[in-house]
Amino acid sequence: MTLRPDSLDSLRVALAKANATGERVQSVDLNGLAKVREHTPEDMTVTVEAGVTLAALQAQLARAGQWLPIDPPQPERVSVRELLDENLSGPRRFCYGTIREHLIGIGVVLADGRLIRAGGKVVKNVAGYDLCKLFVAARGTLGVIVEATFKLRPLPAVEQFVAVKCASLDEAGSQIERVLDSPVTPVVLDLHHQQDRAQFTVVVGFAGTCDEVEWQLDRAAGLGFNESADLDYERAFWAEAGLPHKLSVAPTKLIEVIRSLGDVPFVARSGNGVVFYRGGPAPPKAKWPTDLFRRAKDAYDPKRVFPELTL
């Protein structure tokens, strides 16, 4: 069964009914819950309904010179609920982290129709267990995220990208190490490669005031980053059909792991140890704390109204 509520109350009623009758809810469409409820620029916080797309939210925040510092692929298609359910991120994760770092409050409708809230609407009000993070990356298996409050950041005055092309993975690894050992503080540190191309490209991005960015670009040029760049490689990679494989490793092991994949197209978050690739071997199955997941599922959805978490 797919639910398409046009209000919070209708969602609560539908879930309570499904819970009482033992009906399974396979998906919930929150297009009817897509408002920006409260944006307080002076506090740099925003509260939104979870059906709003990230692109629409960023456009509204930009009018006040602010943004939610998260940049997953295809933001025009990604709702806030999907952002949280899947813990999505993008190239700027190297500087700004994942969505967990910016989430300060959450509203969730449980399988029995109850609405629960955790956190709040201001940054300094956290007490007790941080239930916000329990629902991030749970993929909708514990409840339906209907509302979220985030802390924001000012839009940078300038953002620029530069790159260096490398003939081998070892050379690319050395370039990444030079960046990490230098005084520059990039917001992006990526490595990408297109299949059947001999070169590997390291991309760094800088953001801030004009003076800050100019200083960092000058230092980056001294490290060999003399080619102007952008994030077109990221958009092109995610525009292809089908989801890529994903691996998460220690950043120090990244080059070794990429080499083991063979000649495959990839985009790697070099500073975070995350690589997305197409083709090649499937990633090994990760070991998850299944007992912990089961206990959470038993507590929040004992009748299994929502799907089980697929690991």
MOURJO-V744450 format. One record per pair of residues at least 12 apart in sequence whose C-alpha atoms are under 10 Angstrom apart, sorted by the first residue. I is the first residue (numbers start at 1). J is the second residue. D is the distance in Angstrom with one decimal. If there is no record, write none. Layout:
I|J|D  I|J|D
//
This chain:
1|18|9.3  1|23|7.8  1|24|6.3  1|25|4.9  1|26|5.5  1|27|6.9  1|28|8.6  2|24|9.1  2|25|6.1  2|26|5.8  2|27|4.8  2|28|5.5  2|29|7.3  3|15|8.7  3|25|7.3  3|26|8.4  3|27|6.5  3|28|4.7  3|29|6.0  3|30|8.4  4|27|8.9  4|28|6.0  4|29|4.8  4|30|6.4  4|31|7.6  4|32|7.4  4|33|9.6  5|28|7.9  5|29|7.1  5|30|6.6  5|31|8.1  5|32|6.2  5|33|7.8  6|29|9.4  6|30|7.8  6|31|7.8  6|32|4.5  6|33|6.5  6|34|9.8  7|30|9.0  7|31|9.9  7|32|6.6  7|33|6.4  7|34|10.0  8|30|9.6  8|32|9.1  8|33|7.5  8|49|9.6  8|109|8.7  8|113|9.9  8|115|9.1  8|146|7.8  8|147|9.9  9|109|10.0  9|113|8.9  9|115|9.6  10|113|9.6  11|28|8.9  11|30|9.3  11|109|8.0  11|113|7.5  11|144|9.2  11|146|9.5  12|109|6.7  12|110|8.2  12|111|8.6  12|112|7.8  12|113|4.2  12|114|6.7  12|115|7.6  12|144|9.9  13|112|8.8  13|113|6.2  13|114|9.3  14|111|9.5  14|112|9.1  14|113|7.5  15|109|8.3  15|110|7.8  15|111|5.7  15|112|5.9  15|113|5.1  15|114|8.8  15|143|9.8  15|144|9.7  15|305|8.3  15|306|9.8  16|109|9.8  16|110|8.7  16|111|6.7  16|112|4.5  16|113|4.5  16|114|7.9  16|305|9.9  17|111|9.4  17|112|7.8  17|113|8.2  18|111|8.0  18|112|7.9  18|113|9.1  18|303|9.8  18|305|7.0  18|306|9.9  19|110|9.7  19|111|6.2  19|112|5.4  19|113|8.1  19|301|9.0  19|302|9.5  19|303|6.9  19|304|8.4  19|305|6.2  19|306|9.6  20|111|9.6  20|112|7.7  20|303|9.1  20|305|9.7  21|303|9.9  21|305|9.7  22|303|6.9  22|304|8.2  22|305|6.9  23|303|9.1  23|304|8.9  23|305|6.4  23|306|9.3  24|111|9.9  24|303|9.1  24|304|7.2  24|305|4.6  24|306|6.2  24|307|7.7  25|111|9.1  25|304|9.0  25|305|5.7  25|306|5.4  25|307|7.3  26|140|9.6  26|141|9.7  26|305|8.2  26|306|6.4  26|307|6.3  26|308|10.0  27|140|8.5  27|144|9.5  27|306|8.1  27|307|8.6  28|140|9.0  28|144|7.7  28|306|9.9  29|51|7.9  30|49|8.8  30|50|7.1  30|51|4.7  30|52|8.2  30|79|8.7  30|80|9.9  30|81|8.3  30|144|9.4  30|145|9.5  30|146|7.9  31|49|9.7  31|50|8.7  31|51|5.2  31|52|7.2  31|53|9.1  31|79|8.8  32|49|9.4  32|50|9.7  32|51|7.0  32|52|9.0  33|48|9.1  33|49|5.6  33|50|6.6  33|51|5.0  33|52|7.1  33|146|7.6  33|147|8.9  34|48|7.4  34|49|5.2  34|50|6.3  34|51|4.2  34|52|3.9  34|53|7.6  34|56|9.5  34|57|9.6  34|79|8.6  34|80|9.1  34|146|9.3  34|147|9.4  35|47|9.1  35|48|6.0  35|49|5.3  35|50|8.1  35|51|7.6  35|52|6.1  35|53|9.6  35|56|9.7  35|57|9.0  35|147|9.6  36|48|4.3  36|49|6.2  36|50|9.0  36|51|9.7  36|52|7.4  36|56|9.3  36|57|7.2  36|60|8.6  36|61|9.8  36|147|9.6  36|148|9.9  37|49|6.8  37|147|9.1  37|148|9.8  37|149|9.6  38|121|9.4  38|149|8.9  39|60|9.2  39|61|8.0  39|64|9.5  39|149|9.4  39|150|9.7  39|152|10.0  40|61|10.0  40|64|9.7  40|121|9.7  40|122|9.8  40|151|9.9  40|152|9.9  41|61|8.5  41|64|6.8  41|65|8.8  41|66|7.8  41|152|8.7  41|153|9.8  41|154|9.6  42|64|9.8  43|121|9.5  43|122|7.5  43|123|8.6  43|151|8.3  43|152|8.7  44|61|9.8  44|64|9.8  44|66|7.7  44|67|9.1  44|68|9.7  44|122|8.9  44|123|9.2  44|150|8.5  44|151|5.9  44|152|5.1  44|153|6.8  44|154|8.2  45|61|9.9  45|66|9.6  45|67|9.8  45|68|9.2  45|102|9.6  45|103|9.8  45|104|9.0  45|121|7.2  45|122|7.0  45|123|8.1  45|149|6.9  45|150|5.6  45|151|4.5  45|152|5.6  45|153|8.8  46|61|8.6  46|67|9.8  46|68|9.0  46|103|10.0  46|104|9.8  46|105|9.9  46|121|7.8  46|122|9.4  46|148|8.2  46|149|5.5  46|150|5.5  46|151|6.7  46|152|7.4  47|104|9.7  47|105|8.3  47|106|8.9  47|120|9.6  47|121|7.3  47|147|7.1  47|148|5.6  47|149|4.2  47|150|6.6  47|151|9.2  48|80|8.2  48|106|9.6  48|146|8.5  48|147|5.6  48|148|5.6  48|149|6.5  48|150|8.6  49|79|9.5  49|80|7.8  49|81|8.5  49|106|9.9  49|107|9.0  49|145|8.8  49|146|5.7  49|147|4.4  49|148|6.6  49|149|9.1  50|79|6.6  50|80|4.8  50|81|4.8  50|82|8.3  50|83|9.1  50|84|9.0  50|106|9.5  50|107|9.1  50|108|9.8  50|144|9.2  50|145|6.5  50|146|4.8  50|147|5.0  50|148|6.6  50|149|9.8  51|78|9.0  51|79|5.4  51|80|6.2  51|81|6.3  51|82|8.6  51|145|9.1  51|146|7.3  51|147|8.4  52|76|9.7  52|77|9.7  52|78|8.4  52|79|5.4  52|80|6.0  52|81|8.2  52|82|10.0  52|147|9.8  53|75|6.9  53|76|6.1  53|77|6.4  53|78|5.4  53|79|4.0  53|80|6.0  53|81|8.7  53|82|9.1  53|83|9.1  54|68|8.8  54|70|9.0  54|71|8.7  54|72|9.0  54|74|9.1  54|75|5.3  54|76|6.4  54|77|7.8  54|78|5.9  54|79|5.7  54|80|6.0  54|81|9.6  54|82|9.6  54|83|8.1  55|71|9.5  55|74|8.5  55|75|5.1  55|76|4.8  55|77|7.9  55|78|7.8  55|79|8.6  55|80|9.7  56|75|8.6  56|76|7.2  56|77|9.8  56|78|9.9  56|79|9.2  57|75|9.7  57|76|9.7  57|79|9.4  57|80|8.8  58|70|9.7  58|75|9.2  58|76|9.9  61|152|8.9  61|153|9.8  61|154|9.5  61|155|9.2  62|154|8.8  62|155|7.3  64|154|8.7  64|155|9.0  65|153|8.7  65|154|5.9  65|155|5.4  65|156|8.6  65|157|9.4  66|152|6.6  66|153|5.6  66|154|4.3  66|155|4.9  66|156|8.6  67|151|9.2  67|152|5.8  67|153|5.6  67|154|6.3  67|155|5.9  67|156|9.3  68|96|9.7  68|99|8.9  68|102|7.8  68|103|9.9  68|150|7.4  68|151|7.3  68|152|5.1  68|153|6.4  68|154|8.8  68|155|9.0  69|89|9.5  69|90|9.9  69|92|7.8  69|93|8.4  69|95|9.2  69|96|6.3  69|97|8.4  69|98|8.7  69|99|8.2  69|101|9.6  69|102|7.9  69|150|9.9  69|151|9.2  69|152|7.0  69|153|6.7  69|154|9.1  69|155|8.8  70|83|9.2  70|88|8.2  70|89|5.9  70|90|6.8  70|91|8.8  70|92|7.0  70|93|7.0  70|96|7.3  70|97|7.9  70|98|6.9  70|99|6.6  70|101|10.0  70|102|8.8  71|83|9.8  71|88|8.1  71|89|5.6  71|90|4.8  71|91|7.0  71|92|6.6  71|93|7.8  71|96|9.8  71|98|9.4  71|99|9.6  72|87|9.3  72|88|5.7  72|89|4.4  72|90|4.4  72|91|7.9  72|92|9.0  72|93|9.2  72|98|9.9  72|234|9.9  72|238|9.9  73|88|8.3  73|89|7.7  73|90|6.6  73|91|9.3  73|234|7.8  73|235|7.0  73|236|10.0  73|237|9.4  73|238|6.5  73|239|8.7  74|235|7.8  74|238|7.8  74|239|8.3  80|145|8.8  80|146|8.9  80|147|8.5  80|148|7.9  81|136|9.3  81|139|9.2  81|140|8.7  81|144|8.1  81|145|5.9  81|146|7.1  81|147|8.1  81|148|8.5  82|136|9.6  82|137|9.1  82|139|7.9  82|140|8.8  82|145|9.0  83|99|7.7  83|136|8.6  83|137|8.6  83|139|9.7  84|98|9.8  84|99|7.0  84|100|8.2  84|103|9.1  84|132|9.8  84|133|9.2  84|135|7.6  84|136|5.0  84|137|6.1  84|138|8.3  84|139|8.0  84|140|9.2  84|145|8.1  84|148|9.1  85|135|7.1  85|136|5.4  85|137|4.5  85|138|5.6  85|139|4.3  85|140|5.9  85|141|8.9  85|143|9.9  85|144|9.1  85|145|8.0  86|99|9.9  86|135|9.8  86|136|7.1  86|137|4.6  86|138|7.2  86|139|5.7  86|140|8.8  87|99|6.5  87|100|7.8  87|135|9.7  87|136|6.1  87|137|5.0  87|138|8.6  87|139|8.7  88|100|10.0  88|136|9.7  88|137|8.5  90|188|9.2  90|234|8.7  90|269|8.4  91|187|8.0  91|188|5.6  91|189|7.3  91|190|6.9  91|203|9.9  91|204|9.7  91|205|9.2  91|231|8.5  91|234|8.1  91|267|9.4  91|268|8.7  91|269|6.5  91|270|9.5  91|271|9.9  91|272|9.8  92|186|8.9  92|187|5.4  92|188|5.0  92|189|8.1  92|190|9.3  92|204|10.0  92|205|8.4  92|206|9.8  92|269|8.9  93|187|7.5  93|188|7.3  93|189|9.1  93|269|8.1  93|271|9.0  93|272|7.9  94|185|9.7  94|186|7.8  94|187|5.9  94|188|5.7  94|189|6.6  94|190|8.9  94|269|7.3  94|270|8.3  94|271|6.0  94|272|6.3  94|273|9.8  95|185|8.1  95|186|6.9  95|187|4.5  95|188|6.8  95|189|8.9  95|205|9.9  95|206|9.7  95|207|9.9  95|271|9.1  95|272|9.7  96|153|9.8  96|187|7.3  96|188|9.4  97|187|9.9  97|272|9.3  99|133|9.6  99|136|8.4  99|150|8.8  100|132|8.2  100|133|6.5  100|134|10.0  100|136|7.2  100|137|9.6  100|150|9.4  101|133|9.5  101|150|9.0  101|151|8.7  102|123|9.5  102|149|8.5  102|150|5.4  102|151|5.3  102|152|7.2  102|153|9.5  103|119|8.7  103|120|9.6  103|121|9.8  103|123|9.3  103|132|7.3  103|133|8.3  103|136|9.4  103|148|7.2  103|149|6.1  103|150|4.6  103|151|6.6  103|152|9.5  104|118|8.3  104|119|5.5  104|120|6.1  104|121|6.8  104|122|7.3  104|123|6.4  104|124|9.0  104|125|8.7  104|126|8.0  104|130|9.2  104|132|7.3  104|133|9.4  104|148|7.8  104|149|5.6  104|150|5.5  104|151|6.8  105|117|7.4  105|118|5.6  105|119|4.1  105|120|4.5  105|121|6.1  105|122|8.4  105|123|9.0  105|125|9.7  105|126|9.1  105|130|9.4  105|131|9.1  105|132|6.5  105|133|9.7  105|147|8.2  105|148|5.6  105|149|4.7  105|150|6.9  105|151|9.4  106|118|5.4  106|119|6.4  106|120|7.4  106|121|9.1  106|131|8.5  106|132|5.9  106|133|9.3  106|135|8.9  106|136|9.9  106|145|7.3  106|146|7.8  106|147|5.6  106|148|4.4  106|149|6.2  106|150|9.0  107|119|9.0  107|120|9.5  107|132|8.6  107|135|10.0  107|143|9.7  107|144|8.5  107|145|6.0  107|146|5.6  107|147|4.7  107|148|6.2  107|149|8.8  108|132|9.4  108|135|8.5  108|140|9.9  108|142|9.0  108|143|6.0  108|144|5.4  108|145|4.4  108|146|5.6  108|147|7.0  108|148|8.9  109|142|9.1  109|143|5.6  109|144|5.1  109|145|6.5  109|146|6.9  109|147|9.5  110|140|10.0  110|141|9.7  110|142|6.9  110|143|4.5  110|144|6.5  110|145|8.8  110|300|6.7  110|301|7.3  110|305|9.5  110|306|9.5  111|141|9.4  111|142|7.6  111|143|6.1  111|144|8.1  111|300|7.2  111|301|5.8  111|302|8.6  111|303|8.2  111|304|8.2  111|305|6.1  111|306|7.2  112|143|9.3  112|300|8.9  112|301|7.9  112|302|9.6  112|303|9.1  112|305|8.6  113|143|9.3  113|144|9.8  114|143|9.7  115|143|9.5  115|144|9.4  115|145|9.6  115|146|9.1  116|131|10.0  116|143|9.7  116|145|9.7  117|131|8.6  117|132|8.5  117|145|9.9  117|147|8.9  117|148|9.4  118|130|7.2  118|131|5.9  118|132|5.9  118|133|9.6  118|148|9.6  119|131|7.6  119|132|6.7  119|148|9.5  119|149|8.6  120|132|9.9  120|148|9.2  120|149|7.2  120|150|9.5  121|148|9.0  121|149|6.0  121|150|7.9  121|151|8.7  122|149|8.5  122|150|8.8  122|151|8.0  123|149|9.6  123|150|8.7  123|151|7.0  132|148|9.1  134|296|8.8  137|309|9.8  138|293|9.2  138|297|9.9  138|308|9.6  138|309|7.0  138|310|9.6  139|306|9.9  139|307|9.0  139|308|9.1  139|309|7.0  139|310|8.8  140|306|7.2  140|307|7.8  140|308|9.0  140|309|8.3  141|293|10.0  141|296|9.7  141|297|7.5  141|300|9.0  141|301|7.9  141|304|8.6  141|305|8.7  141|306|5.3  141|307|5.5  141|308|5.8  141|309|5.9  141|310|9.3  142|293|9.8  142|296|7.6  142|297|6.1  142|298|9.1  142|299|8.8  142|300|5.7  142|301|6.0  142|302|9.6  142|304|9.1  142|305|9.2  142|306|7.0  142|307|8.7  142|308|8.7  142|309|8.9  143|297|9.6  143|300|7.4  143|301|7.7  143|305|9.3  143|306|7.4  144|306|9.1  154|208|9.6  155|207|9.2  155|208|8.4  156|206|9.6  156|207|5.9  156|208|4.8  156|209|6.6  156|210|9.2  156|213|10.0  157|207|7.4  157|208|5.7  157|209|5.2  157|210|6.7  157|211|10.0  157|212|9.9  157|213|9.3  158|206|8.1  158|207|5.5  158|208|5.6  158|209|5.9  158|210|5.9  158|211|9.3  158|212|9.0  158|213|7.0  158|214|9.4  159|187|9.1  159|205|7.0  159|206|5.6  159|207|4.2  159|208|6.7  159|209|8.6  159|210|8.7  159|213|7.3  159|230|9.9  160|186|9.9  160|187|9.8  160|188|9.9  160|204|8.5  160|205|5.6  160|206|5.5  160|207|6.6  160|208|9.5  160|213|7.5  160|214|9.2  160|216|10.0  160|217|8.3  160|228|8.3  160|229|7.8  160|230|7.6  161|186|9.3  161|187|9.5  161|188|8.3  161|189|9.8  161|203|6.9  161|204|5.7  161|205|4.2  161|206|6.4  161|207|8.9  161|213|9.9  161|217|8.6  161|225|9.4  161|227|8.7  161|228|6.3  161|229|5.0  161|230|5.6  161|231|8.1  162|202|8.6  162|203|5.9  162|204|5.6  162|205|6.4  162|206|8.7  162|217|7.9  162|220|8.1  162|221|8.6  162|224|9.6  162|225|5.8  162|226|6.5  162|227|5.4  162|228|4.6  162|229|4.7  162|230|7.4  163|189|9.8  163|190|9.4  163|191|9.4  163|201|6.6  163|202|5.5  163|203|4.4  163|204|6.2  163|205|8.7  163|220|9.2  163|221|9.4  163|224|8.3  163|225|5.1  163|226|6.6  163|227|5.1  163|228|6.3  163|229|5.8  163|230|8.7  164|191|9.8  164|199|9.8  164|200|8.5  164|201|5.8  164|202|5.5  164|203|6.8  164|204|8.9  164|220|10.0  164|221|9.5  164|223|9.2  164|224|6.4  164|225|5.0  164|226|6.7  164|227|6.2  164|228|8.9  164|229|9.1  165|191|9.7  165|192|9.8  165|193|9.9  165|198|9.8  165|199|6.2  165|200|5.7  165|201|4.5  165|202|6.5  165|203|8.9  165|224|9.3  165|225|8.6  165|226|9.7  165|227|8.5  166|198|8.6  166|199|5.5  166|200|5.1  166|201|6.0  166|202|7.6  167|197|9.8  167|198|6.5  167|199|5.0  167|200|6.4  167|201|8.9  168|198|7.7  168|199|6.7  168|200|6.6  168|201|9.6  168|259|10.0  169|191|9.6  169|193|9.8  169|199|8.7  169|200|6.8  169|201|9.4  169|255|6.5  169|256|8.7  169|258|8.3  169|259|7.4  170|200|9.9  170|255|7.3  170|256|9.1  170|259|9.4  171|200|8.8  171|202|9.9  171|255|10.0  172|191|7.7  172|192|9.8  172|199|9.4  172|200|6.7  172|201|7.3  172|202|6.5  172|255|8.3  173|191|9.0  173|200|10.0  173|202|8.9  173|252|9.2  173|254|8.5  173|255|6.3  173|256|9.4  173|270|8.9  174|255|9.9  175|201|9.9  175|202|7.5  175|223|7.6  175|224|8.2  175|225|9.1  176|189|7.8  176|190|8.7  176|191|8.5  176|202|7.3  176|203|9.2  176|204|9.3  176|223|9.9  176|270|7.4  176|271|8.2  177|252|9.3  177|270|9.8  177|271|9.6  178|220|9.5  178|223|7.0  178|224|9.7  179|204|8.6  179|219|9.6  179|220|7.7  179|223|7.4  179|225|9.9  179|271|9.8  180|271|8.2  182|219|8.4  182|220|8.8  182|223|8.8  183|216|8.4  183|219|8.1  183|220|9.5  184|204|9.9  184|206|8.7  184|212|9.9  184|213|9.6  184|215|8.7  184|216|5.7  184|217|8.6  184|218|9.7  184|219|7.0  184|220|7.4  185|204|9.4  185|205|8.9  185|206|7.3  185|207|9.1  185|213|9.8  185|216|7.7  186|203|9.7  186|204|6.1  186|205|5.4  186|206|4.9  186|207|7.5  186|213|9.4  186|216|8.2  186|217|9.8  186|220|9.6  186|271|9.9  187|204|7.4  187|205|5.5  187|206|5.5  187|207|6.6  187|208|9.6  187|271|10.0  188|203|7.2  188|204|5.1  188|205|4.7  188|206|7.1  188|207|9.2  188|231|9.8  188|269|8.1  188|270|8.9  188|271|8.3  189|202|7.3  189|203|5.8  189|204|4.7  189|205|6.8  189|206|9.5  189|268|8.7  189|269|6.3  189|270|5.8  189|271|6.0  189|272|8.7  190|202|5.7  190|203|5.1  190|204|6.5  190|205|8.9  190|231|9.8  190|234|9.6  190|267|7.1  190|268|5.6  190|269|4.8  190|270|5.2  190|271|7.4  190|272|9.3  190|273|10.0  190|274|9.7  190|275|9.5  191|203|6.2  191|204|9.0  191|255|9.8  191|266|8.2  191|267|6.0  191|268|5.1  191|269|6.7  191|270|6.1  191|271|9.5  191|275|9.0  192|233|7.6  192|234|8.6  192|237|9.5  192|265|7.6  192|266|5.6  192|267|4.4  192|268|6.1  192|269|8.9  192|270|9.4  192|275|9.2  192|276|9.5  192|277|9.6  193|233|8.9  193|237|9.9  193|263|8.9  193|264|7.7  193|265|5.4  193|266|5.5  193|267|6.7  193|268|9.0  193|277|9.5  194|233|9.1  194|237|9.1  194|263|8.6  194|264|7.1  194|265|4.5  194|266|6.8  194|267|8.9  194|277|10.0  195|262|9.6  195|263|6.0  195|264|5.2  195|265|4.7  195|266|8.2  195|278|9.4  195|279|9.9  196|263|7.0  196|264|8.0  196|265|8.4  197|263|8.8  197|264|9.8  197|265|9.1  198|263|9.5  200|266|9.9  201|233|9.9  201|267|9.7  202|225|8.6  202|229|9.9  202|268|9.5  202|270|8.8  203|225|8.2  203|227|9.3  203|228|9.4  203|229|7.3  203|230|8.3  203|231|8.7  203|233|10.0  203|269|9.9  203|270|9.6  204|217|9.5  204|220|8.4  204|225|8.2  204|229|8.6  204|230|9.3  205|217|8.9  205|220|9.8  205|229|8.7  205|230|8.4  205|231|9.3  206|220|9.8  233|266|9.8  233|267|8.2  234|266|9.6  234|267|7.2  234|268|9.9  237|265|8.4  237|266|7.9  237|267|7.6  237|276|9.2  237|277|9.0  237|278|9.1  238|267|9.6  238|276|9.7  240|278|9.6  242|278|9.0  243|276|9.2  243|277|9.1  243|278|8.1  244|265|9.8  244|266|8.8  244|267|10.0  244|275|9.6  244|276|6.0  244|277|5.4  244|278|5.1  244|279|7.9  244|282|9.8  245|266|9.4  245|275|8.2  245|276|5.6  245|277|5.3  245|278|6.1  245|279|7.9  245|280|8.9  245|281|8.9  245|282|6.8  245|283|6.9  246|266|9.7  246|267|9.9  246|268|9.5  246|274|7.2  246|275|5.8  246|276|4.6  246|277|6.6  246|278|9.0  246|282|8.8  246|283|7.0  247|268|9.3  247|273|8.1  247|274|5.7  247|275|5.3  247|276|6.6  247|277|8.5  247|282|9.4  247|283|6.4  247|284|8.6  247|286|9.6  248|268|9.7  248|269|9.6  248|272|8.2  248|273|5.6  248|274|4.5  248|275|6.6  248|276|9.0  248|283|9.5  248|286|9.7  249|272|8.2  249|273|5.0  249|274|6.4  249|275|8.4  250|270|9.7  250|271|9.3  250|272|7.6  250|273|5.3  250|274|8.4  251|269|8.8  251|270|6.4  251|271|6.1  251|272|5.8  251|273|4.0  251|274|7.8  252|270|9.0  252|271|9.0  252|272|9.6  252|273|7.6  253|270|10.0  253|273|7.6  254|268|8.4  254|269|9.2  254|270|7.1  254|271|9.2  254|272|9.1  254|273|5.8  254|274|7.8  254|275|7.9  255|268|9.7  255|270|8.8  255|273|9.3  257|273|9.8  257|275|9.1  258|275|7.8  258|276|9.8  258|277|9.1  260|280|9.2  260|281|8.9  261|277|8.6  261|278|9.7  261|279|8.7  261|280|5.8  261|281|6.4  261|282|9.1  261|283|9.5  262|279|9.3  262|280|6.7  262|281|8.7  263|278|10.0  263|279|9.0  263|280|7.9  264|277|6.7  264|278|6.3  264|279|6.2  264|280|6.3  264|281|9.7  265|277|5.8  265|278|5.9  265|279|7.8  265|280|9.2  266|278|6.6  266|279|9.4  285|311|8.3  286|311|8.0  287|311|8.8  288|311|7.6  290|309|9.7  290|311|8.9  293|308|9.6  293|309|8.1  294|308|9.2  294|309|9.2  297|309|8.9
//
